[in-house]
Amino acid sequence: MTGHVVRADDIPAQGENFMFLDPAGRNFFMLWVRRAQARAWVYREWPGRYHIPGVGVPEPWAVPSSRNPKKGNDGERGGAQESWQFGLLRYKFEIARLEQWADWRAWAEQGVGPDEVADYELLRESADENGTAEPMECRYVDSRAATAPKTENERVTTLHTDLNEMGMWWALSPANRINDDVIKIQTALDSGELYISEECHNLRWSLVNWTGADGEKGACKDPVDCLRWFYGAGLGERLDVAVPRERRRAPVRTEPRLEKGTMAGIRARRPAPGGPRIRWRMR
């Protein structure tokens, strides 16, 4: 283990798992953090440098930029931010696949190919409460983007409502000042209480290059935001004490069944759009 970067195999296999979702107007960005051995371990990001069904291995989330060299900037958007036209059920499939839900495993054991995606009906009915290799204590979604009202099928709804009707329960991210959470990240790095998997390339790049100079439009802001919410929610405090469980049963929509078909053939609606540099010792 060198610096703040660790091999994936060095991350404890058991602990309290938390997931964070930033529903950017392009592709969503997701981060998984585990509390174990009185430390926080970032063990997965999405998208990452691994195969995604129907996409392949994505390009980086953000890349260097020479724009405003004197004032600094937060890079440029990389290929991973170009929309793949995923609907919410397609994101649910990615979560189920990575966390290895029992519903996903049963489907995968049928001998499906690496680029196949479960059909619409199966995705609607699957839930992590049916069994999962990676239980989540809580999932957090960006509170601002998730609570913005929108009209669909002649009803007013929000992204938060839609997510909670998909067989998962989501809490809203804390609405803290950015700098306050950044200080907590820095403190955790300095005290050796935060470690990040070497496989989380996009988060690592963001921690090195994010300055806040580009504000809400910063190309590498999304990974930093997801990590900020872990500390903003108080999950980085008293790492030696278990977090009280606040999980609720997530309802699943009971709409009329639609004709089966692969998600690759379904073009769902696009999701709504929605400080100081961190001294990261990248070694």
Protein Blocks (a to p, Z undefined) as FASTA:
>chain_A
ZZjbdcfklpcfbdcddddddddfkbccddddddeehiacdfbdcddddddehkbpaddf
bdcdfehklnopebjadfklpcghiafklmmmmmmmmnopaklmmmmmnopafkbccdfk
lmmmgcfklopfbdcfbdcddfklmmpccdeehiacdfklmmmmnopacdddddddfklm
mmmmmmmmmnopaccdfklmmlmmmmmmpnolnmmmlmklmmmmmmmmmmmnopmgoklb
ccddfbdcdddddbdcdddddfklpccdddddeddddddddZZ
